[in-house]
């Protein structure tokens, strides 16, 4: 297992380097620049700004300089928020996305895994209910669900505030978490149900039933681990998508998450900010995929042999 983990970790290094290189080159060759949105300035002023941020250097030198900054954990200065660094901006926004996205995925798993497992085991009525819930969750996008939840629980019932962060107080995060979790509940339910249906048809499950094992023993000792392998594969990118935030959720509830900074940086040609968020996204994706590989190898040892 240790050798398998090391091989996957080493394979992640060139992946991250490719992400950084492609993002850097694409940003630099795109039309426009970080100071184009400013009011007209004298050529010497623009030259001084470009010299200060090393934008007058050849592209290869800029790339090597950026790699050196990354090696030190420095994502550089922001060209749009000129009195702040990218590290500071991400450190400010990341707790919002970690809280909302992490709790949303936790809620989705707590609801979706038992519901999908019961639907696959019991069948009939419960299976239809689970299928209806998952179909409804998949069919209704977040930009429809979130305003309806605000209308019901914030405007009509007035149980929770309609938006804002409130320092992370529980009453402020309930509605964003529920809004983000609902689609994930649908996907987790469907994938868990499909995984259990496939596992329950396997010969080792039929053998366990023939030996007279109890339902709990069959489900938890024999079926649970292989049935969760497809779900683990889904949760890898889902974790990244949830933690890095949803633009719709952030806009609807007035949250300053990483997605907001990414959009502002893209519109204002803030190279460092866009690169910083891209590097963070790429790192999270690589780590999530690594975690998925290790979990799948633990759940199903055959994965290590592929």
Secondary structure as the mmCIF struct_conf table of DSSP 4:
data_model
#
loop_
_struct_conf.conf_type_id
_struct_conf.id
_struct_conf.beg_label_comp_id
_struct_conf.beg_label_asym_id
_struct_conf.beg_label_seq_id
_struct_conf.end_label_comp_id
_struct_conf.end_label_asym_id
_struct_conf.end_label_seq_id
HELX_RH_AL_P HELX_RH_AL_P1 UNK A 2 UNK A 29
BEND BEND1 UNK A 30 UNK A 31
TURN_TY1_P TURN_TY1_P1 UNK A 34 UNK A 37
BEND BEND2 UNK A 38 UNK A 38
HELX_LH_PP_P HELX_LH_PP_P1 UNK A 39 UNK A 40
HELX_RH_AL_P HELX_RH_AL_P2 UNK A 43 UNK A 52
TURN_TY1_P TURN_TY1_P2 UNK A 53 UNK A 56
BEND BEND3 UNK A 57 UNK A 57
HELX_RH_AL_P HELX_RH_AL_P3 UNK A 59 UNK A 71
TURN_TY1_P TURN_TY1_P3 UNK A 72 UNK A 73
STRN STRN1 UNK A 77 UNK A 77
BEND BEND4 UNK A 79 UNK A 81
TURN_TY1_P TURN_TY1_P4 UNK A 82 UNK A 83
BEND BEND5 UNK A 84 UNK A 84
STRN STRN2 UNK A 85 UNK A 85
HELX_RH_AL_P HELX_RH_AL_P4 UNK A 86 UNK A 122
HELX_RH_AL_P HELX_RH_AL_P5 UNK A 124 UNK A 139
BEND BEND6 UNK A 140 UNK A 140
HELX_RH_AL_P HELX_RH_AL_P6 UNK A 142 UNK A 149
HELX_RH_PI_P HELX_RH_PI_P1 UNK A 150 UNK A 156
BEND BEND7 UNK A 157 UNK A 157
BEND BEND8 UNK A 160 UNK A 160
BEND BEND9 UNK A 162 UNK A 163
HELX_RH_3T_P HELX_RH_3T_P1 UNK A 166 UNK A 168
HELX_RH_AL_P HELX_RH_AL_P7 UNK A 170 UNK A 200
TURN_TY1_P TURN_TY1_P5 UNK A 201 UNK A 201
BEND BEND10 UNK A 202 UNK A 202
HELX_RH_AL_P HELX_RH_AL_P8 UNK A 203 UNK A 210
TURN_TY1_P TURN_TY1_P6 UNK A 211 UNK A 212
HELX_RH_AL_P HELX_RH_AL_P9 UNK A 215 UNK A 217
HELX_RH_PI_P HELX_RH_PI_P2 UNK A 218 UNK A 223
HELX_RH_AL_P HELX_RH_AL_P10 UNK A 224 UNK A 227
TURN_TY1_P TURN_TY1_P7 UNK A 228 UNK A 228
HELX_RH_AL_P HELX_RH_AL_P11 UNK A 229 UNK A 243
TURN_TY1_P TURN_TY1_P8 UNK A 244 UNK A 244
HELX_RH_AL_P HELX_RH_AL_P12 UNK A 247 UNK A 253
TURN_TY1_P TURN_TY1_P9 UNK A 254 UNK A 254
HELX_RH_AL_P HELX_RH_AL_P13 UNK A 258 UNK A 267
TURN_TY1_P TURN_TY1_P10 UNK A 268 UNK A 269
HELX_RH_AL_P HELX_RH_AL_P14 UNK A 271 UNK A 299
HELX_RH_3T_P HELX_RH_3T_P2 UNK A 301 UNK A 305
#
